[in-house]
Amino acid sequence: MIKESYLITEQSVLTHTFYDFRDGTIVEKEDLIRAFAHFSAFLHNQGVLHLDYSPGNILYDYMDGTWQFQLVDINRLRFG
């Protein structure tokens, strides 16, 4: 049925994934976890549910005085 399809991606400027928790080198991890909980709650309140919060699917970095997050593997998103 589908003859052609396209995938457009953007390269992230965020340099870390949650795999960083394995080596125990995250500074201010409580602040990071709290910020990610707020980010997740915001998405949930907007009707967005990511079904695969595996460590490699969560990108983060501390930029401009705040924690920034991006999610990958977005084919696992549900809206509603």
N, CA, C and O atoms as a Maestro MAE file, in Angstrom:
{
 s_m_m2io_version
 :::
 2.0.0
}

f_m_ct {
 s_m_title
 :::
 protein
 m_atom[320] {
  # First column is atom index #
  i_m_mmod_type
  r_m_x_coord
  r_m_y_coord
  r_m_z_coord
  i_m_residue_number
  s_m_chain_name
  s_m_pdb_residue_name
  s_m_pdb_atom_name
  i_m_atomic_number
  :::
  1 25 0.809 -1.197 0.000 1 A "MET " " N  " 7
  2 3 0.000 0.000 0.000 1 A "MET " " CA " 6
  3 2 0.854 1.263 0.000 1 A "MET " " C  " 6
  4 15 0.563 2.210 -0.731 1 A "MET " " O  " 8
  5 25 1.894 1.279 0.808 2 A "ILE " " N  " 7
  6 3 2.753 2.456 0.855 2 A "ILE " " CA " 6
  7 2 3.859 2.283 -0.174 2 A "ILE " " C  " 6
  8 15 4.625 1.321 -0.128 2 A "ILE " " O  " 8
  9 25 3.931 3.228 -1.101 3 A "LYS " " N  " 7
  10 3 4.954 3.160 -2.135 3 A "LYS " " CA " 6
  11 2 6.196 3.947 -1.739 3 A "LYS " " C  " 6
  12 15 7.309 3.572 -2.106 3 A "LYS " " O  " 8
  13 25 6.017 5.032 -0.998 4 A "GLU " " N  " 7
  14 3 7.125 5.848 -0.557 4 A "GLU " " CA " 6
  15 2 6.834 6.361 0.846 4 A "GLU " " C  " 6
  16 15 5.687 6.615 1.214 4 A "GLU " " O  " 8
  17 25 7.894 6.504 1.610 5 A "SER " " N  " 7
  18 3 7.763 7.147 2.914 5 A "SER " " CA " 6
  19 2 9.060 7.869 3.222 5 A "SER " " C  " 6
  20 15 10.094 7.613 2.606 5 A "SER " " O  " 8
  21 25 8.989 8.763 4.175 6 A "TYR " " N  " 7
  22 3 10.150 9.567 4.522 6 A "TYR " " CA " 6
  23 2 10.278 9.645 6.033 6 A "TYR " " C  " 6
  24 15 9.291 9.570 6.764 6 A "TYR " " O  " 8
  25 25 11.500 9.793 6.478 7 A "LEU " " N  " 7
  26 3 11.785 10.026 7.882 7 A "LEU " " CA " 6
  27 2 12.691 11.242 7.961 7 A "LEU " " C  " 6
  28 15 13.781 11.260 7.389 7 A "LEU " " O  " 8
  29 25 12.232 12.246 8.669 8 A "ILE " " N  " 7
  30 3 13.019 13.458 8.844 8 A "ILE " " CA " 6
  31 2 13.423 13.508 10.309 8 A "ILE " " C  " 6
  32 15 12.580 13.377 11.196 8 A "ILE " " O  " 8
  33 25 14.713 13.697 10.560 9 A "THR " " N  " 7
  34 3 15.205 13.739 11.931 9 A "THR " " CA " 6
  35 2 16.002 15.010 12.152 9 A "THR " " C  " 6
  36 15 16.409 15.696 11.214 9 A "THR " " O  " 8
  37 25 16.206 15.293 13.409 10 A "GLU " " N  " 7
  38 3 17.022 16.436 13.804 10 A "GLU " " CA " 6
  39 2 18.091 15.930 14.760 10 A "GLU " " C  " 6
  40 15 17.793 15.153 15.667 10 A "GLU " " O  " 8
  41 25 19.311 16.356 14.569 11 A "GLN " " N  " 7
  42 3 20.375 15.948 15.475 11 A "GLN " " CA " 6
  43 2 20.274 16.778 16.744 11 A "GLN " " C  " 6
  44 15 20.194 18.005 16.696 11 A "GLN " " O  " 8
  45 25 20.277 16.098 17.868 12 A "SER " " N  " 7
  46 3 20.141 16.770 19.152 12 A "SER " " CA " 6
  47 2 21.472 17.373 19.588 12 A "SER " " C  " 6
  48 15 22.539 16.824 19.312 12 A "SER " " O  " 8
  49 25 21.391 18.498 20.266 13 A "VAL " " N  " 7
  50 3 22.581 19.105 20.854 13 A "VAL " " CA " 6
  51 2 22.805 18.587 22.279 13 A "VAL " " C  " 6
  52 15 23.841 18.866 22.882 13 A "VAL " " O  " 8
  53 25 21.849 17.843 22.815 14 A "LEU " " N  " 7
  54 3 21.984 17.301 24.164 14 A "LEU " " CA " 6
  55 2 22.986 16.158 24.138 14 A "LEU " " C  " 6
  56 15 22.983 15.345 23.214 14 A "LEU " " O  " 8
  57 25 23.842 16.093 25.152 15 A "THR " " N  " 7
  58 3 24.997 15.198 25.089 15 A "THR " " CA " 6
  59 2 24.921 14.000 26.029 15 A "THR " " C  " 6
  60 15 25.824 13.162 26.013 15 A "THR " " O  " 8
  61 25 23.889 13.891 26.836 16 A "HIS " " N  " 7
  62 3 23.834 12.814 27.820 16 A "HIS " " CA " 6
  63 2 22.556 11.988 27.662 16 A "HIS " " C  " 6
  64 15 21.533 12.478 27.185 16 A "HIS " " O  " 8
  65 25 22.645 10.727 28.075 17 A "THR " " N  " 7
  66 3 21.465 9.875 28.195 17 A "THR " " CA " 6
  67 2 21.381 9.384 29.635 17 A "THR " " C  " 6
  68 15 22.323 9.549 30.411 17 A "THR " " O  " 8
  69 25 20.263 8.788 29.983 18 A "PHE " " N  " 7
  70 3 20.112 8.286 31.350 18 A "PHE " " CA " 6
  71 2 20.993 7.071 31.618 18 A "PHE " " C  " 6
  72 15 21.018 6.572 32.744 18 A "PHE " " O  " 8
  73 25 21.711 6.586 30.618 19 A "TYR " " N  " 7
  74 3 22.713 5.552 30.885 19 A "TYR " " CA " 6
  75 2 23.806 6.089 31.807 19 A "TYR " " C  " 6
  76 15 24.537 5.313 32.424 19 A "TYR " " O  " 8
  77 25 23.917 7.412 31.901 20 A "ASP " " N  " 7
  78 3 24.906 8.014 32.796 20 A "ASP " " CA " 6
  79 2 24.690 7.610 34.257 20 A "ASP " " C  " 6
  80 15 25.619 7.689 35.062 20 A "ASP " " O  " 8
  81 25 23.491 7.185 34.602 21 A "PHE " " N  " 7
  82 3 23.223 6.754 35.971 21 A "PHE " " CA " 6
  83 2 24.002 5.489 36.325 21 A "PHE " " C  " 6
  84 15 24.226 5.222 37.506 21 A "PHE " " O  " 8
  85 25 24.416 4.707 35.334 22 A "ARG " " N  " 7
  86 3 25.152 3.460 35.602 22 A "ARG " " CA " 6
  87 2 26.478 3.700 36.285 22 A "ARG " " C  " 6
  88 15 26.863 2.949 37.181 22 A "ARG " " O  " 8
  89 25 27.188 4.751 35.864 23 A "ASP " " N  " 7
  90 3 28.533 4.947 36.399 23 A "ASP " " CA " 6
  91 2 28.585 5.845 37.633 23 A "ASP " " C  " 6
  92 15 29.654 6.032 38.214 23 A "ASP " " O  " 8
  93 25 27.453 6.399 38.036 24 A "GLY " " N  " 7
  94 3 27.384 7.176 39.262 24 A "GLY " " CA " 6
  95 2 28.101 8.511 39.231 24 A "GLY " " C  " 6
  96 15 28.463 9.037 40.283 24 A "GLY " " O  " 8
  97 25 28.313 9.071 38.054 25 A "THR " " N  " 7
  98 3 29.062 10.325 37.952 25 A "THR " " CA " 6
  99 2 28.169 11.543 37.758 25 A "THR " " C  " 6
  100 15 28.681 12.641 37.541 25 A "THR " " O  " 8
  101 25 26.869 11.388 37.828 26 A "ILE " " N  " 7
  102 3 25.971 12.520 37.618 26 A "ILE " " CA " 6
  103 2 26.029 13.438 38.838 26 A "ILE " " C  " 6
  104 15 25.811 13.010 39.971 26 A "ILE " " O  " 8
  105 25 26.325 14.696 38.579 27 A "VAL " " N  " 7
  106 3 26.332 15.706 39.629 27 A "VAL " " CA " 6
  107 2 24.910 16.251 39.767 27 A "VAL " " C  " 6
  108 15 24.213 16.433 38.769 27 A "VAL " " O  " 8
  109 25 24.488 16.506 40.989 28 A "GLU " " N  " 7
  110 3 23.149 17.045 41.248 28 A "GLU " " CA " 6
  111 2 22.062 16.139 40.692 28 A "GLU " " C  " 6
  112 15 21.109 16.614 40.074 28 A "GLU " " O  " 8
  113 25 22.202 14.834 40.911 29 A "LYS " " N  " 7
  114 3 21.237 13.907 40.319 29 A "LYS " " CA " 6
  115 2 19.839 14.067 40.888 29 A "LYS " " C  " 6
  116 15 18.865 13.791 40.188 29 A "LYS " " O  " 8
  117 25 19.705 14.506 42.143 30 A "GLU " " N  " 7
  118 3 18.374 14.719 42.693 30 A "GLU " " CA " 6
  119 2 17.643 15.825 41.932 30 A "GLU " " C  " 6
  120 15 16.452 15.708 41.644 30 A "GLU " " O  " 8
  121 25 18.378 16.915 41.604 31 A "ASP " " N  " 7
  122 3 17.781 17.994 40.812 31 A "ASP " " CA " 6
  123 2 17.405 17.501 39.420 31 A "ASP " " C  " 6
  124 15 16.356 17.865 38.889 31 A "ASP " " O  " 8
  125 25 18.254 16.680 38.838 32 A "LEU " " N  " 7
  126 3 17.980 16.123 37.514 32 A "LEU " " CA " 6
  127 2 16.728 15.252 37.543 32 A "LEU " " C  " 6
  128 15 15.867 15.375 36.672 32 A "LEU " " O  " 8
  129 25 16.626 14.387 38.522 33 A "ILE " " N  " 7
  130 3 15.465 13.502 38.629 33 A "ILE " " CA " 6
  131 2 14.193 14.311 38.855 33 A "ILE " " C  " 6
  132 15 13.157 14.029 38.253 33 A "ILE " " O  " 8
  133 25 14.271 15.311 39.719 34 A "ARG " " N  " 7
  134 3 13.109 16.168 39.983 34 A "ARG " " CA " 6
  135 2 12.680 16.896 38.705 34 A "ARG " " C  " 6
  136 15 11.490 16.968 38.397 34 A "ARG " " O  " 8
  137 25 13.652 17.433 37.968 35 A "ALA " " N  " 7
  138 3 13.337 18.139 36.726 35 A "ALA " " CA " 6
  139 2 12.729 17.195 35.699 35 A "ALA " " C  " 6
  140 15 11.805 17.571 34.978 35 A "ALA " " O  " 8
  141 25 13.249 15.960 35.630 36 A "PHE " " N  " 7
  142 3 12.681 15.008 34.679 36 A "PHE " " CA " 6
  143 2 11.262 14.604 35.083 36 A "PHE " " C  " 6
  144 15 10.408 14.396 34.222 36 A "PHE " " O  " 8
  145 25 11.013 14.497 36.365 37 A "ALA " " N  " 7
  146 3 9.648 14.196 36.832 37 A "ALA " " CA " 6
  147 2 8.696 15.310 36.422 37 A "ALA " " C  " 6
  148 15 7.571 15.036 36.004 37 A "ALA " " O  " 8
  149 25 9.129 16.558 36.535 38 A "HIS " " N  " 7
  150 3 8.283 17.682 36.098 38 A "HIS " " CA " 6
  151 2 8.071 17.649 34.592 38 A "HIS " " C  " 6
  152 15 6.961 17.894 34.118 38 A "HIS " " O  " 8
  153 25 9.112 17.352 33.840 39 A "PHE " " N  " 7
  154 3 9.013 17.226 32.385 39 A "PHE " " CA " 6
  155 2 8.012 16.129 32.016 39 A "PHE " " C  " 6
  156 15 7.162 16.327 31.148 39 A "PHE " " O  " 8
  157 25 8.114 14.978 32.673 40 A "SER " " N  " 7
  158 3 7.205 13.859 32.399 40 A "SER " " CA " 6
  159 2 5.768 14.213 32.771 40 A "SER " " C  " 6
  160 15 4.835 13.883 32.038 40 A "SER " " O  " 8
  161 25 5.588 14.882 33.907 41 A "ALA " " N  " 7
  162 3 4.243 15.294 34.326 41 A "ALA " " CA " 6
  163 2 3.651 16.283 33.333 41 A "ALA " " C  " 6
  164 15 2.464 16.214 33.013 41 A "ALA " " O  " 8
  165 25 4.476 17.200 32.845 42 A "PHE " " N  " 7
  166 3 4.009 18.157 31.841 42 A "PHE " " CA " 6
  167 2 3.522 17.432 30.592 42 A "PHE " " C  " 6
  168 15 2.441 17.726 30.082 42 A "PHE " " O  " 8
  169 25 4.324 16.477 30.094 43 A "LEU " " N  " 7
  170 3 3.908 15.709 28.917 43 A "LEU " " CA " 6
  171 2 2.598 14.979 29.180 43 A "LEU " " C  " 6
  172 15 1.688 15.000 28.351 43 A "LEU " " O  " 8
  173 25 2.510 14.333 30.343 44 A "HIS " " N  " 7
  174 3 1.305 13.583 30.694 44 A "HIS " " CA " 6
  175 2 0.088 14.502 30.738 44 A "HIS " " C  " 6
  176 15 -0.979 14.145 30.239 44 A "HIS " " O  " 8
  177 25 0.243 15.678 31.329 45 A "ASN " " N  " 7
  178 3 -0.866 16.628 31.407 45 A "ASN " " CA " 6
  179 2 -1.270 17.159 30.036 45 A "ASN " " C  " 6
  180 15 -2.399 17.614 29.852 45 A "ASN " " O  " 8
  181 25 -0.348 17.103 29.072 46 A "GLN " " N  " 7
  182 3 -0.651 17.515 27.705 46 A "GLN " " CA " 6
  183 2 -1.223 16.361 26.873 46 A "GLN " " C  " 6
  184 15 -1.522 16.532 25.691 46 A "GLN " " O  " 8
  185 25 -1.372 15.196 27.491 47 A "GLY " " N  " 7
  186 3 -1.921 14.040 26.797 47 A "GLY " " CA " 6
  187 2 -0.894 13.241 26.018 47 A "GLY " " C  " 6
  188 15 -1.254 12.496 25.107 47 A "GLY " " O  " 8
  189 25 0.383 13.383 26.360 48 A "VAL " " N  " 7
  190 3 1.455 12.670 25.667 48 A "VAL " " CA " 6
  191 2 2.009 11.601 26.597 48 A "VAL " " C  " 6
  192 15 2.401 11.892 27.727 48 A "VAL " " O  " 8
  193 25 2.040 10.364 26.117 49 A "LEU " " N  " 7
  194 3 2.567 9.251 26.898 49 A "LEU " " CA " 6
  195 2 3.637 8.543 26.081 49 A "LEU " " C  " 6
  196 15 3.365 8.040 24.991 49 A "LEU " " O  " 8
  197 25 4.845 8.507 26.609 50 A "HIS " " N  " 7
  198 3 5.947 7.790 25.965 50 A "HIS " " CA " 6
  199 2 6.006 6.405 26.582 50 A "HIS " " C  " 6
  200 15 6.107 6.277 27.802 50 A "HIS " " O  " 8
  201 25 5.944 5.384 25.772 51 A "LEU " " N  " 7
  202 3 5.821 4.011 26.277 51 A "LEU " " CA " 6
  203 2 7.156 3.301 26.452 51 A "LEU " " C  " 6
  204 15 7.179 2.114 26.778 51 A "LEU " " O  " 8
  205 25 8.274 4.001 26.241 52 A "ASP " " N  " 7
  206 3 9.572 3.342 26.381 52 A "ASP " " CA " 6
  207 2 10.594 4.299 26.971 52 A "ASP " " C  " 6
  208 15 11.407 4.880 26.251 52 A "ASP " " O  " 8
  209 25 10.544 4.458 28.297 53 A "TYR " " N  " 7
  210 3 11.500 5.314 28.998 53 A "TYR " " CA " 6
  211 2 12.777 4.544 29.316 53 A "TYR " " C  " 6
  212 15 13.274 4.607 30.441 53 A "TYR " " O  " 8
  213 25 13.305 3.826 28.348 54 A "SER " " N  " 7
  214 3 14.588 3.161 28.582 54 A "SER " " CA " 6
  215 2 15.680 4.230 28.605 54 A "SER " " C  " 6
  216 15 15.505 5.296 28.014 54 A "SER " " O  " 8
  217 25 16.799 3.965 29.273 55 A "PRO " " N  " 7
  218 3 17.818 5.001 29.481 55 A "PRO " " CA " 6
  219 2 18.349 5.649 28.201 55 A "PRO " " C  " 6
  220 15 18.689 6.832 28.212 55 A "PRO " " O  " 8
  221 25 18.426 4.911 27.119 56 A "GLY " " N  " 7
  222 3 18.929 5.476 25.877 56 A "GLY " " CA " 6
  223 2 17.941 6.360 25.153 56 A "GLY " " C  " 6
  224 15 18.315 7.071 24.220 56 A "GLY " " O  " 8
  225 25 16.684 6.329 25.564 57 A "ASN " " N  " 7
  226 3 15.654 7.137 24.907 57 A "ASN " " CA " 6
  227 2 15.445 8.496 25.567 57 A "ASN " " C  " 6
  228 15 14.622 9.290 25.109 57 A "ASN " " O  " 8
  229 25 16.181 8.765 26.634 58 A "ILE " " N  " 7
  230 3 16.041 10.031 27.353 58 A "ILE " " CA " 6
  231 2 17.357 10.796 27.233 58 A "ILE " " C  " 6
  232 15 18.376 10.391 27.793 58 A "ILE " " O  " 8
  233 25 17.322 11.896 26.504 59 A "LEU " " N  " 7
  234 3 18.492 12.758 26.355 59 A "LEU " " CA " 6
  235 2 18.342 13.932 27.308 59 A "LEU " " C  " 6
  236 15 17.237 14.430 27.525 59 A "LEU " " O  " 8
  237 25 19.453 14.370 27.873 60 A "TYR " " N  " 7
  238 3 19.389 15.514 28.779 60 A "TYR " " CA " 6
  239 2 20.707 16.273 28.787 60 A "TYR " " C  " 6
  240 15 21.749 15.763 28.376 60 A "TYR " " O  " 8
  241 25 20.627 17.490 29.263 61 A "ASP " " N  " 7
  242 3 21.804 18.313 29.484 61 A "ASP " " CA " 6
  243 2 21.373 19.504 30.323 61 A "ASP " " C  " 6
  244 15 20.195 19.859 30.359 61 A "ASP " " O  " 8
  245 25 22.326 20.110 30.987 62 A "TYR " " N  " 7
  246 3 22.072 21.327 31.752 62 A "TYR " " CA " 6
  247 2 22.547 22.491 30.909 62 A "TYR " " C  " 6
  248 15 23.746 22.656 30.682 62 A "TYR " " O  " 8
  249 25 21.597 23.306 30.443 63 A "MET " " N  " 7
  250 3 21.906 24.396 29.524 63 A "MET " " CA " 6
  251 2 21.163 25.650 29.951 63 A "MET " " C  " 6
  252 15 19.993 25.595 30.330 63 A "MET " " O  " 8
  253 25 21.845 26.760 29.888 64 A "ASP " " N  " 7
  254 3 21.225 28.054 30.194 64 A "ASP " " CA " 6
  255 2 20.541 28.058 31.558 64 A "ASP " " C  " 6
  256 15 19.488 28.674 31.727 64 A "ASP " " O  " 8
  257 25 21.137 27.372 32.526 65 A "GLY " " N  " 7
  258 3 20.620 27.381 33.887 65 A "GLY " " CA " 6
  259 2 19.425 26.500 34.151 65 A "GLY " " C  " 6
  260 15 18.767 26.640 35.182 65 A "GLY " " O  " 8
  261 25 19.130 25.584 33.228 66 A "THR " " N  " 7
  262 3 17.979 24.690 33.424 66 A "THR " " CA " 6
  263 2 18.262 23.341 32.783 66 A "THR " " C  " 6
  264 15 19.074 23.238 31.863 66 A "THR " " O  " 8
  265 25 17.595 22.321 33.270 67 A "TRP " " N  " 7
  266 3 17.709 20.990 32.676 67 A "TRP " " CA " 6
  267 2 16.860 20.946 31.417 67 A "TRP " " C  " 6
  268 15 15.707 21.377 31.421 67 A "TRP " " O  " 8
  269 25 17.427 20.430 30.354 68 A "GLN " " N  " 7
  270 3 16.733 20.257 29.076 68 A "GLN " " CA " 6
  271 2 16.599 18.769 28.789 68 A "GLN " " C  " 6
  272 15 17.520 17.996 29.051 68 A "GLN " " O  " 8
  273 25 15.458 18.370 28.254 69 A "PHE " " N  " 7
  274 3 15.213 16.960 27.947 69 A "PHE " " CA " 6
  275 2 14.665 16.814 26.538 69 A "PHE " " C  " 6
  276 15 13.963 17.687 26.028 69 A "PHE " " O  " 8
  277 25 15.003 15.697 25.928 70 A "GLN " " N  " 7
  278 3 14.405 15.290 24.659 70 A "GLN " " CA " 6
  279 2 14.213 13.784 24.726 70 A "GLN " " C  " 6
  280 15 14.992 13.067 25.353 70 A "GLN " " O  " 8
  281 25 13.167 13.325 24.071 71 A "LEU " " N  " 7
  282 3 12.877 11.894 24.008 71 A "LEU " " CA " 6
  283 2 13.113 11.396 22.592 71 A "LEU " " C  " 6
  284 15 12.782 12.076 21.620 71 A "LEU " " O  " 8
  285 25 13.685 10.211 22.482 72 A "VAL " " N  " 7
  286 3 13.850 9.574 21.181 72 A "VAL " " CA " 6
  287 2 12.996 8.319 21.152 72 A "VAL " " C  " 6
  288 15 12.356 7.970 22.144 72 A "VAL " " O  " 8
  289 25 12.988 7.647 20.015 73 A "ASP " " N  " 7
  290 3 12.116 6.492 19.795 73 A "ASP " " CA " 6
  291 2 10.657 6.922 19.937 73 A "ASP " " C  " 6
  292 15 9.861 6.295 20.637 73 A "ASP " " O  " 8
  293 25 10.341 8.017 19.245 74 A "ILE " " N  " 7
  294 3 9.013 8.622 19.401 74 A "ILE " " CA " 6
  295 2 7.904 7.833 18.699 74 A "ILE " " C  " 6
  296 15 6.732 8.197 18.799 74 A "ILE " " O  " 8
  297 25 8.259 6.772 18.002 75 A "ASN " " N  " 7
  298 3 7.196 5.935 17.442 75 A "ASN " " CA " 6
  299 2 6.433 5.229 18.562 75 A "ASN " " C  " 6
  300 15 5.396 4.614 18.315 75 A "ASN " " O  " 8
  301 25 6.937 5.316 19.782 76 A "ARG " " N  " 7
  302 3 6.287 4.728 20.943 76 A "ARG " " CA " 6
  303 2 5.457 5.739 21.724 76 A "ARG " " C  " 6
  304 15 5.084 5.477 22.867 76 A "ARG " " O  " 8
  305 25 5.157 6.910 21.111 77 A "LEU " " N  " 7
  306 3 4.335 7.922 21.762 77 A "LEU " " CA " 6
  307 2 2.859 7.616 21.554 77 A "LEU " " C  " 6
  308 15 2.451 7.108 20.509 77 A "LEU " " O  " 8
  309 25 2.079 7.934 22.561 78 A "ARG " " N  " 7
  310 3 0.612 7.847 22.459 78 A "ARG " " CA " 6
  311 2 0.052 9.201 22.850 78 A "ARG " " C  " 6
  312 15 0.537 9.841 23.783 78 A "ARG " " O  " 8
  313 25 -0.964 9.626 22.133 79 A "PHE " " N  " 7
  314 3 -1.595 10.922 22.387 79 A "PHE " " CA " 6
  315 2 -3.055 10.695 22.746 79 A "PHE " " C  " 6
  316 15 -3.724 9.818 22.199 79 A "PHE " " O  " 8
  317 25 -3.526 11.505 23.672 80 A "GLY " " N  " 7
  318 3 -4.948 11.376 24.012 80 A "GLY " " CA " 6
  319 2 -5.309 12.057 25.288 80 A "GLY " " C  " 6
  320 15 -6.470 12.029 25.695 80 A "GLY " " O  " 8
  :::
 }
 m_bond[319] {
  # First column is bond index #
  i_m_from
  i_m_to
  i_m_order
  :::
  1 1 2 1
  2 2 3 1
  3 3 4 2
  4 3 5 1
  5 5 6 1
  6 6 7 1
  7 7 8 2
  8 7 9 1
  9 9 10 1
  10 10 11 1
  11 11 12 2
  12 11 13 1
  13 13 14 1
  14 14 15 1
  15 15 16 2
  16 15 17 1
  17 17 18 1
  18 18 19 1
  19 19 20 2
  20 19 21 1
  21 21 22 1
  22 22 23 1
  23 23 24 2
  24 23 25 1
  25 25 26 1
  26 26 27 1
  27 27 28 2
  28 27 29 1
  29 29 30 1
  30 30 31 1
  31 31 32 2
  32 31 33 1
  33 33 34 1
  34 34 35 1
  35 35 36 2
  36 35 37 1
  37 37 38 1
  38 38 39 1
  39 39 40 2
  40 39 41 1
  41 41 42 1
  42 42 43 1
  43 43 44 2
  44 43 45 1
  45 45 46 1
  46 46 47 1
  47 47 48 2
  48 47 49 1
  49 49 50 1
  50 50 51 1
  51 51 52 2
  52 51 53 1
  53 53 54 1
  54 54 55 1
  55 55 56 2
  56 55 57 1
  57 57 58 1
  58 58 59 1
  59 59 60 2
  60 59 61 1
  61 61 62 1
  62 62 63 1
  63 63 64 2
  64 63 65 1
  65 65 66 1
  66 66 67 1
  67 67 68 2
  68 67 69 1
  69 69 70 1
  70 70 71 1
  71 71 72 2
  72 71 73 1
  73 73 74 1
  74 74 75 1
  75 75 76 2
  76 75 77 1
  77 77 78 1
  78 78 79 1
  79 79 80 2
  80 79 81 1
  81 81 82 1
  82 82 83 1
  83 83 84 2
  84 83 85 1
  85 85 86 1
  86 86 87 1
  87 87 88 2
  88 87 89 1
  89 89 90 1
  90 90 91 1
  91 91 92 2
  92 91 93 1
  93 93 94 1
  94 94 95 1
  95 95 96 2
  96 95 97 1
  97 97 98 1
  98 98 99 1
  99 99 100 2
  100 99 101 1
  101 101 102 1
  102 102 103 1
  103 103 104 2
  104 103 105 1
  105 105 106 1
  106 106 107 1
  107 107 108 2
  108 107 109 1
  109 109 110 1
  110 110 111 1
  111 111 112 2
  112 111 113 1
  113 113 114 1
  114 114 115 1
  115 115 116 2
  116 115 117 1
  117 117 118 1
  118 118 119 1
  119 119 120 2
  120 119 121 1
  121 121 122 1
  122 122 123 1
  123 123 124 2
  124 123 125 1
  125 125 126 1
  126 126 127 1
  127 127 128 2
  128 127 129 1
  129 129 130 1
  130 130 131 1
  131 131 132 2
  132 131 133 1
  133 133 134 1
  134 134 135 1
  135 135 136 2
  136 135 137 1
  137 137 138 1
  138 138 139 1
  139 139 140 2
  140 139 141 1
  141 141 142 1
  142 142 143 1
  143 143 144 2
  144 143 145 1
  145 145 146 1
  146 146 147 1
  147 147 148 2
  148 147 149 1
  149 149 150 1
  150 150 151 1
  151 151 152 2
  152 151 153 1
  153 153 154 1
  154 154 155 1
  155 155 156 2
  156 155 157 1
  157 157 158 1
  158 158 159 1
  159 159 160 2
  160 159 161 1
  161 161 162 1
  162 162 163 1
  163 163 164 2
  164 163 165 1
  165 165 166 1
  166 166 167 1
  167 167 168 2
  168 167 169 1
  169 169 170 1
  170 170 171 1
  171 171 172 2
  172 171 173 1
  173 173 174 1
  174 174 175 1
  175 175 176 2
  176 175 177 1
  177 177 178 1
  178 178 179 1
  179 179 180 2
  180 179 181 1
  181 181 182 1
  182 182 183 1
  183 183 184 2
  184 183 185 1
  185 185 186 1
  186 186 187 1
  187 187 188 2
  188 187 189 1
  189 189 190 1
  190 190 191 1
  191 191 192 2
  192 191 193 1
  193 193 194 1
  194 194 195 1
  195 195 196 2
  196 195 197 1
  197 197 198 1
  198 198 199 1
  199 199 200 2
  200 199 201 1
  201 201 202 1
  202 202 203 1
  203 203 204 2
  204 203 205 1
  205 205 206 1
  206 206 207 1
  207 207 208 2
  208 207 209 1
  209 209 210 1
  210 210 211 1
  211 211 212 2
  212 211 213 1
  213 213 214 1
  214 214 215 1
  215 215 216 2
  216 215 217 1
  217 217 218 1
  218 218 219 1
  219 219 220 2
  220 219 221 1
  221 221 222 1
  222 222 223 1
  223 223 224 2
  224 223 225 1
  225 225 226 1
  226 226 227 1
  227 227 228 2
  228 227 229 1
  229 229 230 1
  230 230 231 1
  231 231 232 2
  232 231 233 1
  233 233 234 1
  234 234 235 1
  235 235 236 2
  236 235 237 1
  237 237 238 1
  238 238 239 1
  239 239 240 2
  240 239 241 1
  241 241 242 1
  242 242 243 1
  243 243 244 2
  244 243 245 1
  245 245 246 1
  246 246 247 1
  247 247 248 2
  248 247 249 1
  249 249 250 1
  250 250 251 1
  251 251 252 2
  252 251 253 1
  253 253 254 1
  254 254 255 1
  255 255 256 2
  256 255 257 1
  257 257 258 1
  258 258 259 1
  259 259 260 2
  260 259 261 1
  261 261 262 1
  262 262 263 1
  263 263 264 2
  264 263 265 1
  265 265 266 1
  266 266 267 1
  267 267 268 2
  268 267 269 1
  269 269 270 1
  270 270 271 1
  271 271 272 2
  272 271 273 1
  273 273 274 1
  274 274 275 1
  275 275 276 2
  276 275 277 1
  277 277 278 1
  278 278 279 1
  279 279 280 2
  280 279 281 1
  281 281 282 1
  282 282 283 1
  283 283 284 2
  284 283 285 1
  285 285 286 1
  286 286 287 1
  287 287 288 2
  288 287 289 1
  289 289 290 1
  290 290 291 1
  291 291 292 2
  292 291 293 1
  293 293 294 1
  294 294 295 1
  295 295 296 2
  296 295 297 1
  297 297 298 1
  298 298 299 1
  299 299 300 2
  300 299 301 1
  301 301 302 1
  302 302 303 1
  303 303 304 2
  304 303 305 1
  305 305 306 1
  306 306 307 1
  307 307 308 2
  308 307 309 1
  309 309 310 1
  310 310 311 1
  311 311 312 2
  312 311 313 1
  313 313 314 1
  314 314 315 1
  315 315 316 2
  316 315 317 1
  317 317 318 1
  318 318 319 1
  319 319 320 2
  :::
 }
}
